[in-house]
Amino acid sequence: MPDIQPRLKVFLVDDSALIRARVAAMLAAPPMSIVGVATTPQGAIDGIRATRPDVVVLDAKLDGGSGLDVLAALHGVSPEVRFIVFSNSAGDAYRQRYLAAGASRYLDKNAEFDQLAQAVATAGHAAVH
């Protein structure tokens, strides 16, 4: 009998349609599936609550707020969800603030784009085990 691994459910939160499309294309192959997208903090909070993903790919700067708004609303009530912050705001102050708020990883879109799929897979593995 083949070893079938569960699909990792991934939710994308980014206000750039181009980035969402690139990330979705990168992560849409098995064992991952995109279960939702959002561009605003409230859209993300509502969508994450509705879809219950394993991993959220979260931008730091969003329409009408920030990724910190999403982390503050969900990290304590949904500790099983892993957050990978994926942002152009790559300074140490941003990185430390998001990691302290509960993010599993913080990746720079410019320098670490190619590391996103592995970071999501690693975080997703931790979420489902």
MODELLER restraints for C-alpha pairs under 7 A, 6 or more apart:
rsr = mdl.restraints
at = mdl.atoms
rsr.add(forms.Gaussian(group=physical.xy_distance, feature=features.Distance(at['CA:7:A'], at['CA:30:A']), mean=6.75, stdev=0.5))
rsr.add(forms.Gaussian(group=physical.xy_distance, feature=features.Distance(at['CA:7:A'], at['CA:31:A']), mean=4.68, stdev=0.5))
rsr.add(forms.Gaussian(group=physical.xy_distance, feature=features.Distance(at['CA:7:A'], at['CA:32:A']), mean=5.17, stdev=0.5))
rsr.add(forms.Gaussian(group=physical.xy_distance, feature=features.Distance(at['CA:7:A'], at['CA:33:A']), mean=6.48, stdev=0.5))
rsr.add(forms.Gaussian(group=physical.xy_distance, feature=features.Distance(at['CA:8:A'], at['CA:31:A']), mean=6.00, stdev=0.5))
rsr.add(forms.Gaussian(group=physical.xy_distance, feature=features.Distance(at['CA:8:A'], at['CA:32:A']), mean=4.53, stdev=0.5))
rsr.add(forms.Gaussian(group=physical.xy_distance, feature=features.Distance(at['CA:8:A'], at['CA:33:A']), mean=6.13, stdev=0.5))
rsr.add(forms.Gaussian(group=physical.xy_distance, feature=features.Distance(at['CA:8:A'], at['CA:54:A']), mean=6.10, stdev=0.5))
rsr.add(forms.Gaussian(group=physical.xy_distance, feature=features.Distance(at['CA:8:A'], at['CA:124:A']), mean=6.08, stdev=0.5))
rsr.add(forms.Gaussian(group=physical.xy_distance, feature=features.Distance(at['CA:9:A'], at['CA:32:A']), mean=6.07, stdev=0.5))
rsr.add(forms.Gaussian(group=physical.xy_distance, feature=features.Distance(at['CA:9:A'], at['CA:33:A']), mean=5.25, stdev=0.5))
rsr.add(forms.Gaussian(group=physical.xy_distance, feature=features.Distance(at['CA:9:A'], at['CA:34:A']), mean=6.05, stdev=0.5))
rsr.add(forms.Gaussian(group=physical.xy_distance, feature=features.Distance(at['CA:9:A'], at['CA:35:A']), mean=5.93, stdev=0.5))
rsr.add(forms.Gaussian(group=physical.xy_distance, feature=features.Distance(at['CA:9:A'], at['CA:53:A']), mean=4.74, stdev=0.5))
rsr.add(forms.Gaussian(group=physical.xy_distance, feature=features.Distance(at['CA:9:A'], at['CA:54:A']), mean=5.19, stdev=0.5))
rsr.add(forms.Gaussian(group=physical.xy_distance, feature=features.Distance(at['CA:9:A'], at['CA:55:A']), mean=6.48, stdev=0.5))
rsr.add(forms.Gaussian(group=physical.xy_distance, feature=features.Distance(at['CA:10:A'], at['CA:32:A']), mean=6.83, stdev=0.5))
rsr.add(forms.Gaussian(group=physical.xy_distance, feature=features.Distance(at['CA:10:A'], at['CA:33:A']), mean=5.96, stdev=0.5))
rsr.add(forms.Gaussian(group=physical.xy_distance, feature=features.Distance(at['CA:10:A'], at['CA:34:A']), mean=4.82, stdev=0.5))
rsr.add(forms.Gaussian(group=physical.xy_distance, feature=features.Distance(at['CA:10:A'], at['CA:35:A']), mean=5.78, stdev=0.5))
rsr.add(forms.Gaussian(group=physical.xy_distance, feature=features.Distance(at['CA:10:A'], at['CA:53:A']), mean=5.46, stdev=0.5))
rsr.add(forms.Gaussian(group=physical.xy_distance, feature=features.Distance(at['CA:10:A'], at['CA:54:A']), mean=6.12, stdev=0.5))
rsr.add(forms.Gaussian(group=physical.xy_distance, feature=features.Distance(at['CA:10:A'], at['CA:55:A']), mean=4.94, stdev=0.5))
rsr.add(forms.Gaussian(group=physical.xy_distance, feature=features.Distance(at['CA:10:A'], at['CA:56:A']), mean=5.67, stdev=0.5))
rsr.add(forms.Gaussian(group=physical.xy_distance, feature=features.Distance(at['CA:11:A'], at['CA:34:A']), mean=5.84, stdev=0.5))
rsr.add(forms.Gaussian(group=physical.xy_distance, feature=features.Distance(at['CA:11:A'], at['CA:35:A']), mean=5.59, stdev=0.5))
rsr.add(forms.Gaussian(group=physical.xy_distance, feature=features.Distance(at['CA:11:A'], at['CA:36:A']), mean=4.90, stdev=0.5))
rsr.add(forms.Gaussian(group=physical.xy_distance, feature=features.Distance(at['CA:11:A'], at['CA:37:A']), mean=5.73, stdev=0.5))
rsr.add(forms.Gaussian(group=physical.xy_distance, feature=features.Distance(at['CA:11:A'], at['CA:48:A']), mean=6.95, stdev=0.5))
rsr.add(forms.Gaussian(group=physical.xy_distance, feature=features.Distance(at['CA:11:A'], at['CA:53:A']), mean=6.13, stdev=0.5))
rsr.add(forms.Gaussian(group=physical.xy_distance, feature=features.Distance(at['CA:11:A'], at['CA:55:A']), mean=6.45, stdev=0.5))
rsr.add(forms.Gaussian(group=physical.xy_distance, feature=features.Distance(at['CA:11:A'], at['CA:56:A']), mean=4.74, stdev=0.5))
rsr.add(forms.Gaussian(group=physical.xy_distance, feature=features.Distance(at['CA:11:A'], at['CA:57:A']), mean=6.26, stdev=0.5))
rsr.add(forms.Gaussian(group=physical.xy_distance, feature=features.Distance(at['CA:12:A'], at['CA:20:A']), mean=6.85, stdev=0.5))
rsr.add(forms.Gaussian(group=physical.xy_distance, feature=features.Distance(at['CA:12:A'], at['CA:36:A']), mean=6.34, stdev=0.5))
rsr.add(forms.Gaussian(group=physical.xy_distance, feature=features.Distance(at['CA:12:A'], at['CA:37:A']), mean=4.65, stdev=0.5))
rsr.add(forms.Gaussian(group=physical.xy_distance, feature=features.Distance(at['CA:12:A'], at['CA:38:A']), mean=6.45, stdev=0.5))
rsr.add(forms.Gaussian(group=physical.xy_distance, feature=features.Distance(at['CA:12:A'], at['CA:56:A']), mean=5.94, stdev=0.5))
rsr.add(forms.Gaussian(group=physical.xy_distance, feature=features.Distance(at['CA:12:A'], at['CA:57:A']), mean=4.97, stdev=0.5))
rsr.add(forms.Gaussian(group=physical.xy_distance, feature=features.Distance(at['CA:12:A'], at['CA:58:A']), mean=6.38, stdev=0.5))
rsr.add(forms.Gaussian(group=physical.xy_distance, feature=features.Distance(at['CA:13:A'], at['CA:37:A']), mean=5.67, stdev=0.5))
rsr.add(forms.Gaussian(group=physical.xy_distance, feature=features.Distance(at['CA:13:A'], at['CA:38:A']), mean=4.83, stdev=0.5))
rsr.add(forms.Gaussian(group=physical.xy_distance, feature=features.Distance(at['CA:13:A'], at['CA:39:A']), mean=5.68, stdev=0.5))
rsr.add(forms.Gaussian(group=physical.xy_distance, feature=features.Distance(at['CA:13:A'], at['CA:44:A']), mean=6.30, stdev=0.5))
rsr.add(forms.Gaussian(group=physical.xy_distance, feature=features.Distance(at['CA:13:A'], at['CA:57:A']), mean=6.00, stdev=0.5))
rsr.add(forms.Gaussian(group=physical.xy_distance, feature=features.Distance(at['CA:13:A'], at['CA:58:A']), mean=4.80, stdev=0.5))
rsr.add(forms.Gaussian(group=physical.xy_distance, feature=features.Distance(at['CA:13:A'], at['CA:59:A']), mean=6.07, stdev=0.5))
rsr.add(forms.Gaussian(group=physical.xy_distance, feature=features.Distance(at['CA:14:A'], at['CA:20:A']), mean=6.28, stdev=0.5))
rsr.add(forms.Gaussian(group=physical.xy_distance, feature=features.Distance(at['CA:14:A'], at['CA:38:A']), mean=6.50, stdev=0.5))
rsr.add(forms.Gaussian(group=physical.xy_distance, feature=features.Distance(at['CA:14:A'], at['CA:39:A']), mean=5.11, stdev=0.5))
rsr.add(forms.Gaussian(group=physical.xy_distance, feature=features.Distance(at['CA:14:A'], at['CA:58:A']), mean=6.40, stdev=0.5))
rsr.add(forms.Gaussian(group=physical.xy_distance, feature=features.Distance(at['CA:14:A'], at['CA:59:A']), mean=5.22, stdev=0.5))
rsr.add(forms.Gaussian(group=physical.xy_distance, feature=features.Distance(at['CA:14:A'], at['CA:62:A']), mean=6.39, stdev=0.5))
rsr.add(forms.Gaussian(group=physical.xy_distance, feature=features.Distance(at['CA:15:A'], at['CA:39:A']), mean=4.30, stdev=0.5))
rsr.add(forms.Gaussian(group=physical.xy_distance, feature=features.Distance(at['CA:15:A'], at['CA:62:A']), mean=5.52, stdev=0.5))
rsr.add(forms.Gaussian(group=physical.xy_distance, feature=features.Distance(at['CA:15:A'], at['CA:63:A']), mean=6.14, stdev=0.5))
rsr.add(forms.Gaussian(group=physical.xy_distance, feature=features.Distance(at['CA:24:A'], at['CA:34:A']), mean=6.75, stdev=0.5))
rsr.add(forms.Gaussian(group=physical.xy_distance, feature=features.Distance(at['CA:26:A'], at['CA:117:A']), mean=6.92, stdev=0.5))
rsr.add(forms.Gaussian(group=physical.xy_distance, feature=features.Distance(at['CA:27:A'], at['CA:33:A']), mean=6.98, stdev=0.5))
rsr.add(forms.Gaussian(group=physical.xy_distance, feature=features.Distance(at['CA:27:A'], at['CA:117:A']), mean=6.21, stdev=0.5))
rsr.add(forms.Gaussian(group=physical.xy_distance, feature=features.Distance(at['CA:28:A'], at['CA:34:A']), mean=6.17, stdev=0.5))
rsr.add(forms.Gaussian(group=physical.xy_distance, feature=features.Distance(at['CA:35:A'], at['CA:51:A']), mean=6.60, stdev=0.5))
rsr.add(forms.Gaussian(group=physical.xy_distance, feature=features.Distance(at['CA:36:A'], at['CA:47:A']), mean=6.65, stdev=0.5))
rsr.add(forms.Gaussian(group=physical.xy_distance, feature=features.Distance(at['CA:38:A'], at['CA:44:A']), mean=5.05, stdev=0.5))
rsr.add(forms.Gaussian(group=physical.xy_distance, feature=features.Distance(at['CA:39:A'], at['CA:62:A']), mean=6.21, stdev=0.5))
rsr.add(forms.Gaussian(group=physical.xy_distance, feature=features.Distance(at['CA:39:A'], at['CA:63:A']), mean=6.16, stdev=0.5))
rsr.add(forms.Gaussian(group=physical.xy_distance, feature=features.Distance(at['CA:40:A'], at['CA:62:A']), mean=5.52, stdev=0.5))
rsr.add(forms.Gaussian(group=physical.xy_distance, feature=features.Distance(at['CA:40:A'], at['CA:63:A']), mean=5.00, stdev=0.5))
rsr.add(forms.Gaussian(group=physical.xy_distance, feature=features.Distance(at['CA:40:A'], at['CA:64:A']), mean=6.09, stdev=0.5))
rsr.add(forms.Gaussian(group=physical.xy_distance, feature=features.Distance(at['CA:40:A'], at['CA:65:A']), mean=6.89, stdev=0.5))
rsr.add(forms.Gaussian(group=physical.xy_distance, feature=features.Distance(at['CA:41:A'], at['CA:62:A']), mean=6.78, stdev=0.5))
rsr.add(forms.Gaussian(group=physical.xy_distance, feature=features.Distance(at['CA:41:A'], at['CA:65:A']), mean=6.10, stdev=0.5))
rsr.add(forms.Gaussian(group=physical.xy_distance, feature=features.Distance(at['CA:41:A'], at['CA:66:A']), mean=6.47, stdev=0.5))
rsr.add(forms.Gaussian(group=physical.xy_distance, feature=features.Distance(at['CA:41:A'], at['CA:67:A']), mean=6.66, stdev=0.5))
rsr.add(forms.Gaussian(group=physical.xy_distance, feature=features.Distance(at['CA:41:A'], at['CA:69:A']), mean=6.20, stdev=0.5))
rsr.add(forms.Gaussian(group=physical.xy_distance, feature=features.Distance(at['CA:41:A'], at['CA:70:A']), mean=5.53, stdev=0.5))
rsr.add(forms.Gaussian(group=physical.xy_distance, feature=features.Distance(at['CA:44:A'], at['CA:70:A']), mean=6.85, stdev=0.5))
rsr.add(forms.Gaussian(group=physical.xy_distance, feature=features.Distance(at['CA:45:A'], at['CA:70:A']), mean=5.98, stdev=0.5))
rsr.add(forms.Gaussian(group=physical.xy_distance, feature=features.Distance(at['CA:53:A'], at['CA:81:A']), mean=6.55, stdev=0.5))
rsr.add(forms.Gaussian(group=physical.xy_distance, feature=features.Distance(at['CA:54:A'], at['CA:81:A']), mean=5.13, stdev=0.5))
rsr.add(forms.Gaussian(group=physical.xy_distance, feature=features.Distance(at['CA:54:A'], at['CA:82:A']), mean=6.25, stdev=0.5))
rsr.add(forms.Gaussian(group=physical.xy_distance, feature=features.Distance(at['CA:54:A'], at['CA:124:A']), mean=5.65, stdev=0.5))
rsr.add(forms.Gaussian(group=physical.xy_distance, feature=features.Distance(at['CA:54:A'], at['CA:127:A']), mean=5.84, stdev=0.5))
rsr.add(forms.Gaussian(group=physical.xy_distance, feature=features.Distance(at['CA:55:A'], at['CA:81:A']), mean=5.67, stdev=0.5))
rsr.add(forms.Gaussian(group=physical.xy_distance, feature=features.Distance(at['CA:55:A'], at['CA:82:A']), mean=4.70, stdev=0.5))
rsr.add(forms.Gaussian(group=physical.xy_distance, feature=features.Distance(at['CA:55:A'], at['CA:83:A']), mean=5.75, stdev=0.5))
rsr.add(forms.Gaussian(group=physical.xy_distance, feature=features.Distance(at['CA:55:A'], at['CA:120:A']), mean=6.63, stdev=0.5))
rsr.add(forms.Gaussian(group=physical.xy_distance, feature=features.Distance(at['CA:55:A'], at['CA:123:A']), mean=6.77, stdev=0.5))
rsr.add(forms.Gaussian(group=physical.xy_distance, feature=features.Distance(at['CA:55:A'], at['CA:124:A']), mean=5.75, stdev=0.5))
rsr.add(forms.Gaussian(group=physical.xy_distance, feature=features.Distance(at['CA:56:A'], at['CA:82:A']), mean=6.22, stdev=0.5))
rsr.add(forms.Gaussian(group=physical.xy_distance, feature=features.Distance(at['CA:56:A'], at['CA:83:A']), mean=4.80, stdev=0.5))
rsr.add(forms.Gaussian(group=physical.xy_distance, feature=features.Distance(at['CA:56:A'], at['CA:84:A']), mean=6.08, stdev=0.5))
rsr.add(forms.Gaussian(group=physical.xy_distance, feature=features.Distance(at['CA:57:A'], at['CA:83:A']), mean=6.11, stdev=0.5))
rsr.add(forms.Gaussian(group=physical.xy_distance, feature=features.Distance(at['CA:57:A'], at['CA:84:A']), mean=4.91, stdev=0.5))
rsr.add(forms.Gaussian(group=physical.xy_distance, feature=features.Distance(at['CA:57:A'], at['CA:85:A']), mean=5.86, stdev=0.5))
rsr.add(forms.Gaussian(group=physical.xy_distance, feature=features.Distance(at['CA:57:A'], at['CA:86:A']), mean=6.39, stdev=0.5))
rsr.add(forms.Gaussian(group=physical.xy_distance, feature=features.Distance(at['CA:58:A'], at['CA:67:A']), mean=6.21, stdev=0.5))
rsr.add(forms.Gaussian(group=physical.xy_distance, feature=features.Distance(at['CA:58:A'], at['CA:83:A']), mean=6.73, stdev=0.5))
rsr.add(forms.Gaussian(group=physical.xy_distance, feature=features.Distance(at['CA:58:A'], at['CA:84:A']), mean=6.02, stdev=0.5))
rsr.add(forms.Gaussian(group=physical.xy_distance, feature=features.Distance(at['CA:58:A'], at['CA:85:A']), mean=4.64, stdev=0.5))
rsr.add(forms.Gaussian(group=physical.xy_distance, feature=features.Distance(at['CA:58:A'], at['CA:86:A']), mean=5.74, stdev=0.5))
rsr.add(forms.Gaussian(group=physical.xy_distance, feature=features.Distance(at['CA:59:A'], at['CA:67:A']), mean=5.84, stdev=0.5))
rsr.add(forms.Gaussian(group=physical.xy_distance, feature=features.Distance(at['CA:59:A'], at['CA:85:A']), mean=5.64, stdev=0.5))
rsr.add(forms.Gaussian(group=physical.xy_distance, feature=features.Distance(at['CA:59:A'], at['CA:86:A']), mean=5.11, stdev=0.5))
rsr.add(forms.Gaussian(group=physical.xy_distance, feature=features.Distance(at['CA:59:A'], at['CA:87:A']), mean=5.04, stdev=0.5))
rsr.add(forms.Gaussian(group=physical.xy_distance, feature=features.Distance(at['CA:60:A'], at['CA:66:A']), mean=5.38, stdev=0.5))
rsr.add(forms.Gaussian(group=physical.xy_distance, feature=features.Distance(at['CA:60:A'], at['CA:67:A']), mean=4.49, stdev=0.5))
rsr.add(forms.Gaussian(group=physical.xy_distance, feature=features.Distance(at['CA:60:A'], at['CA:68:A']), mean=6.94, stdev=0.5))
rsr.add(forms.Gaussian(group=physical.xy_distance, feature=features.Distance(at['CA:60:A'], at['CA:85:A']), mean=6.69, stdev=0.5))
rsr.add(forms.Gaussian(group=physical.xy_distance, feature=features.Distance(at['CA:60:A'], at['CA:87:A']), mean=5.65, stdev=0.5))
rsr.add(forms.Gaussian(group=physical.xy_distance, feature=features.Distance(at['CA:61:A'], at['CA:67:A']), mean=6.20, stdev=0.5))
rsr.add(forms.Gaussian(group=physical.xy_distance, feature=features.Distance(at['CA:68:A'], at['CA:98:A']), mean=6.80, stdev=0.5))
rsr.add(forms.Gaussian(group=physical.xy_distance, feature=features.Distance(at['CA:71:A'], at['CA:101:A']), mean=6.57, stdev=0.5))
rsr.add(forms.Gaussian(group=physical.xy_distance, feature=features.Distance(at['CA:71:A'], at['CA:102:A']), mean=6.89, stdev=0.5))
rsr.add(forms.Gaussian(group=physical.xy_distance, feature=features.Distance(at['CA:75:A'], at['CA:102:A']), mean=6.34, stdev=0.5))
rsr.add(forms.Gaussian(group=physical.xy_distance, feature=features.Distance(at['CA:80:A'], at['CA:127:A']), mean=5.82, stdev=0.5))
rsr.add(forms.Gaussian(group=physical.xy_distance, feature=features.Distance(at['CA:81:A'], at['CA:127:A']), mean=6.49, stdev=0.5))
rsr.add(forms.Gaussian(group=physical.xy_distance, feature=features.Distance(at['CA:82:A'], at['CA:103:A']), mean=6.93, stdev=0.5))
rsr.add(forms.Gaussian(group=physical.xy_distance, feature=features.Distance(at['CA:82:A'], at['CA:104:A']), mean=6.12, stdev=0.5))
rsr.add(forms.Gaussian(group=physical.xy_distance, feature=features.Distance(at['CA:82:A'], at['CA:123:A']), mean=6.06, stdev=0.5))
rsr.add(forms.Gaussian(group=physical.xy_distance, feature=features.Distance(at['CA:82:A'], at['CA:127:A']), mean=6.48, stdev=0.5))
rsr.add(forms.Gaussian(group=physical.xy_distance, feature=features.Distance(at['CA:83:A'], at['CA:103:A']), mean=4.86, stdev=0.5))
rsr.add(forms.Gaussian(group=physical.xy_distance, feature=features.Distance(at['CA:83:A'], at['CA:104:A']), mean=5.54, stdev=0.5))
rsr.add(forms.Gaussian(group=physical.xy_distance, feature=features.Distance(at['CA:84:A'], at['CA:103:A']), mean=5.99, stdev=0.5))
rsr.add(forms.Gaussian(group=physical.xy_distance, feature=features.Distance(at['CA:84:A'], at['CA:104:A']), mean=5.75, stdev=0.5))
rsr.add(forms.Gaussian(group=physical.xy_distance, feature=features.Distance(at['CA:84:A'], at['CA:105:A']), mean=4.93, stdev=0.5))
rsr.add(forms.Gaussian(group=physical.xy_distance, feature=features.Distance(at['CA:84:A'], at['CA:106:A']), mean=5.92, stdev=0.5))
rsr.add(forms.Gaussian(group=physical.xy_distance, feature=features.Distance(at['CA:84:A'], at['CA:120:A']), mean=6.99, stdev=0.5))
rsr.add(forms.Gaussian(group=physical.xy_distance, feature=features.Distance(at['CA:85:A'], at['CA:103:A']), mean=6.66, stdev=0.5))
rsr.add(forms.Gaussian(group=physical.xy_distance, feature=features.Distance(at['CA:85:A'], at['CA:105:A']), mean=6.17, stdev=0.5))
rsr.add(forms.Gaussian(group=physical.xy_distance, feature=features.Distance(at['CA:85:A'], at['CA:106:A']), mean=4.63, stdev=0.5))
rsr.add(forms.Gaussian(group=physical.xy_distance, feature=features.Distance(at['CA:85:A'], at['CA:107:A']), mean=6.05, stdev=0.5))
rsr.add(forms.Gaussian(group=physical.xy_distance, feature=features.Distance(at['CA:86:A'], at['CA:106:A']), mean=6.06, stdev=0.5))
rsr.add(forms.Gaussian(group=physical.xy_distance, feature=features.Distance(at['CA:86:A'], at['CA:107:A']), mean=4.88, stdev=0.5))
rsr.add(forms.Gaussian(group=physical.xy_distance, feature=features.Distance(at['CA:86:A'], at['CA:108:A']), mean=5.92, stdev=0.5))
rsr.add(forms.Gaussian(group=physical.xy_distance, feature=features.Distance(at['CA:86:A'], at['CA:109:A']), mean=5.90, stdev=0.5))
rsr.add(forms.Gaussian(group=physical.xy_distance, feature=features.Distance(at['CA:87:A'], at['CA:107:A']), mean=6.45, stdev=0.5))
rsr.add(forms.Gaussian(group=physical.xy_distance, feature=features.Distance(at['CA:87:A'], at['CA:108:A']), mean=5.29, stdev=0.5))
rsr.add(forms.Gaussian(group=physical.xy_distance, feature=features.Distance(at['CA:87:A'], at['CA:109:A']), mean=5.29, stdev=0.5))
rsr.add(forms.Gaussian(group=physical.xy_distance, feature=features.Distance(at['CA:88:A'], at['CA:108:A']), mean=5.67, stdev=0.5))
rsr.add(forms.Gaussian(group=physical.xy_distance, feature=features.Distance(at['CA:88:A'], at['CA:109:A']), mean=5.33, stdev=0.5))
rsr.add(forms.Gaussian(group=physical.xy_distance, feature=features.Distance(at['CA:88:A'], at['CA:110:A']), mean=6.53, stdev=0.5))
rsr.add(forms.Gaussian(group=physical.xy_distance, feature=features.Distance(at['CA:90:A'], at['CA:108:A']), mean=5.33, stdev=0.5))
rsr.add(forms.Gaussian(group=physical.xy_distance, feature=features.Distance(at['CA:95:A'], at['CA:106:A']), mean=5.96, stdev=0.5))
rsr.add(forms.Gaussian(group=physical.xy_distance, feature=features.Distance(at['CA:99:A'], at['CA:105:A']), mean=6.85, stdev=0.5))
